[in-house]
């Protein structure tokens, strides 16, 4: 079978990708610009210029701007999983063990696991890198697109399912009950504020920046937040 040769323009894009990571550069630039200006506000020319690549690279790798926008969601999922992957994997393996007839997860263990997850999320949100991610996700919260569906299915839903299970144990309630799901969202919201409310936190705490000492202080909040979760009428010890 005859194989068609690539056009000079296609070869040039391919060569650039091998030499300087064109696709990765476009994803990083798109994550930042889409987060700042939204889908309509970030032109393809501006995206290419920010990435320092040829404009045709967008169509070559992503078909069009919408394809790039959705690919950013997949890229974000991968980055998030890398940051909390080890603890997420540990939780899922422990759940699988309990559900297959192994030792059940009691309240003490659930509280410990949930504290570890909360610490991981607080550390992530305290990192300056997460500012770029959160801007993109906040836009998707306000006006959801297919990208939100990808992020929800690929990262948020599995994490929320794990937290539902743990919160359900602590509340002695069904994991998918309204009470548990609302309490889970309240916990997650208490964590996210350390990213989306950064300006207020810096002002209120009289911090000039969030460095190692501040991160340690923020991480310490995780245990307090988890300790507040207990059945109605029961006083947390």
ZALO-440952 format. One line per 5 residues: number of its first residue (from 1); their letters; for each residue y, z, x of C-alpha. Coordinates in nm, 2 decimals. Each point is the difference from the previous one (the first is absolute). Layout:
residues N
NUM) A) Y Z X  ...
END
This chain:
residues 237
1) XXXXX) 0.00 0.00 0.00  0.34 -0.09 0.13  0.23 0.29 0.07  0.37 -0.07 -0.06  0.22 0.10 0.29
6) XXXXX) 0.27 0.25 -0.06  0.35 -0.13 -0.02  0.24 0.09 0.29  0.18 0.25 -0.23  -0.33 0.17 -0.10
11) XXXXX) -0.11 0.02 0.37  0.33 0.15 0.10  -0.02 0.28 -0.26  -0.37 0.06 0.10  0.10 0.02 0.37
16) XXXXX) 0.28 0.24 -0.09  -0.23 0.23 -0.19  -0.24 0.02 0.30  0.28 0.07 0.24  0.23 0.24 -0.18
21) XXXXX) -0.17 0.13 -0.32  0.20 -0.21 -0.25  -0.18 0.13 -0.30  0.05 0.36 0.09  0.37 -0.05 0.08
26) XXXXX) 0.05 -0.16 -0.34  -0.18 0.29 -0.18  0.21 0.26 0.18  0.33 -0.19 -0.07  -0.10 -0.06 -0.36
31) XXXXX) -0.09 0.37 -0.05  0.35 0.10 0.11  0.20 -0.27 -0.17  -0.18 0.00 -0.33  0.04 0.38 0.00
36) XXXXX) 0.37 -0.03 0.06  0.09 -0.31 -0.21  -0.29 -0.06 -0.24  -0.19 -0.32 -0.05  0.30 -0.21 -0.11
41) XXXXX) 0.24 0.15 0.25  -0.20 -0.09 0.31  0.01 -0.37 0.06  -0.28 -0.18 0.19  0.26 -0.10 0.27
46) XXXXX) 0.10 0.37 0.05  -0.36 0.11 0.01  -0.08 -0.26 0.27  0.31 0.10 0.20  -0.08 0.37 -0.02
51) XXXXX) -0.35 -0.07 0.12  0.12 -0.24 0.27  -0.24 -0.27 -0.11  0.03 -0.36 -0.13  0.07 -0.03 -0.37
56) XXXXX) -0.31 -0.21 -0.06  -0.22 0.29 0.10  0.05 0.17 -0.34  -0.16 -0.29 -0.18  -0.27 -0.04 0.27
61) XXXXX) -0.12 0.35 -0.03  0.10 0.11 -0.35  0.04 -0.32 -0.20  0.35 0.11 -0.13  0.23 0.30 -0.02
66) XXXXX) -0.20 0.16 -0.28  -0.31 -0.03 0.21  0.18 0.18 0.28  0.12 0.27 -0.24  -0.35 0.07 -0.12
71) XXXXX) -0.14 -0.01 0.35  0.25 0.28 0.09  -0.17 0.21 -0.26  -0.34 -0.05 0.16  0.15 0.07 0.34
76) XXXXX) 0.16 0.32 -0.13  -0.33 0.12 -0.14  -0.16 -0.06 0.34  0.27 0.20 0.18  -0.02 0.29 -0.25
81) XXXXX) -0.38 0.01 0.03  0.03 0.01 0.38  0.24 0.29 -0.02  -0.21 0.22 -0.24  -0.33 -0.18 0.04
86) XXXXX) -0.20 0.27 0.18  0.08 0.27 -0.26  -0.04 -0.24 -0.28  -0.35 -0.10 0.13  -0.09 0.37 0.04
91) XXXXX) 0.09 0.07 -0.36  -0.19 -0.30 -0.14  -0.31 0.09 0.21  0.01 0.36 -0.12  0.03 -0.12 -0.36
96) XXXXX) -0.29 -0.23 0.04  -0.21 0.28 0.14  0.08 0.23 -0.29  -0.06 -0.27 -0.26  -0.34 -0.09 0.15
101) XXXXX) -0.14 0.35 -0.05  0.14 0.17 0.31  0.20 0.32 0.02  0.27 -0.01 -0.27  0.37 0.04 0.09
106) XXXXX) 0.12 0.34 -0.10  0.37 0.11 -0.05  0.04 0.13 0.36  -0.12 -0.32 0.15  0.20 -0.21 -0.24
111) XXXXX) 0.31 0.19 0.09  -0.06 -0.05 0.37  -0.07 -0.38 -0.04  0.31 -0.04 -0.22  0.21 0.18 0.25
116) XXXXX) -0.12 -0.23 0.28  0.09 -0.31 -0.22  0.34 0.14 -0.08  0.07 0.07 0.36  -0.09 -0.35 0.09
121) XXXXX) 0.23 -0.14 -0.27  0.29 0.22 0.10  -0.04 -0.10 0.37  -0.01 -0.36 -0.11  0.32 0.03 -0.21
126) XXXXX) 0.18 0.19 0.28  -0.06 -0.29 0.23  0.29 -0.24 0.03  -0.24 -0.30 -0.02  -0.07 0.09 -0.36
131) XXXXX) 0.36 -0.06 -0.11  -0.07 -0.38 0.01  -0.32 0.04 -0.20  0.15 0.22 -0.26  0.29 -0.23 -0.07
136) XXXXX) -0.24 -0.28 -0.08  -0.21 0.23 -0.22  0.30 0.14 -0.18  0.10 -0.35 -0.10  -0.34 -0.06 -0.14
141) XXXXX) 0.01 0.32 -0.19  0.33 -0.11 -0.17  -0.11 -0.36 -0.07  -0.38 -0.03 0.05  -0.15 -0.33 0.10
146) XXXXX) -0.34 -0.12 0.11  0.07 0.18 0.33  0.01 0.33 -0.18  -0.34 -0.07 -0.15  -0.13 -0.06 0.35
151) XXXXX) 0.15 0.32 0.14  -0.12 0.21 -0.29  -0.36 -0.14 0.01  -0.02 0.00 0.38  0.15 0.33 0.08
156) XXXXX) 0.16 0.21 -0.27  -0.28 0.00 -0.26  -0.27 0.11 0.25  0.22 0.27 0.14  0.10 0.12 -0.34
161) XXXXX) -0.36 0.01 -0.11  -0.09 0.22 0.29  0.30 0.23 -0.08  -0.10 0.01 -0.37  -0.34 0.12 0.09
166) XXXXX) 0.13 0.28 0.23  0.28 0.11 -0.24  -0.26 0.00 -0.28  -0.21 0.24 0.19  0.30 0.23 0.06
171) XXXXX) 0.10 -0.01 -0.36  -0.36 0.02 -0.13  0.07 -0.31 -0.21  -0.13 -0.35 -0.04  0.14 -0.22 0.29
176) XXXXX) 0.13 -0.27 -0.24  0.14 0.24 -0.25  0.38 -0.03 -0.08  0.06 0.34 0.15  -0.16 -0.09 0.33
181) XXXXX) 0.16 -0.34 0.03  0.34 0.14 -0.07  -0.05 0.28 0.25  -0.12 -0.26 0.26  0.32 -0.21 -0.05
186) XXXXX) 0.21 0.31 0.03  -0.16 0.08 0.33  0.04 -0.35 0.13  0.36 0.00 -0.11  0.06 0.32 0.19
191) XXXXX) -0.13 -0.18 0.32  0.19 -0.32 -0.05  0.34 0.17 -0.03  -0.02 0.06 0.37  0.04 -0.37 0.05
196) XXXXX) 0.20 -0.13 -0.29  0.23 0.30 0.01  0.06 -0.01 0.37  0.38 0.00 -0.01  0.01 0.30 -0.24
201) XXXXX) -0.26 0.19 0.22  0.20 -0.06 0.32  0.32 0.12 -0.17  -0.16 0.30 -0.18  -0.19 0.12 0.31
206) XXXXX) 0.29 -0.08 0.24  -0.23 -0.22 0.21  0.14 -0.29 0.20  -0.34 -0.16 0.02  -0.37 0.06 -0.07
211) XXXXX) -0.16 0.08 0.33  -0.32 0.18 0.09  0.13 0.34 -0.11  0.11 -0.13 -0.33  -0.33 -0.18 -0.05
216) XXXXX) -0.19 0.32 0.07  0.22 0.19 -0.26  -0.06 -0.27 -0.26  -0.38 0.00 0.07  0.00 0.37 -0.07
221) XXXXX) 0.11 -0.07 -0.35  -0.33 -0.17 -0.08  -0.20 0.33 -0.03  0.27 0.15 -0.22  -0.01 -0.30 -0.24
226) XXXXX) -0.38 0.01 -0.02  -0.01 0.38 -0.04  0.21 -0.04 -0.31  -0.28 -0.19 -0.18  -0.21 0.23 -0.20
231) XXXXX) -0.11 0.03 -0.37  0.26 0.11 -0.25  0.01 0.37 -0.03  -0.16 0.06 0.34  0.22 0.14 0.28
236) XX) -0.04 -0.18 0.33  -0.12 0.22 0.28
END
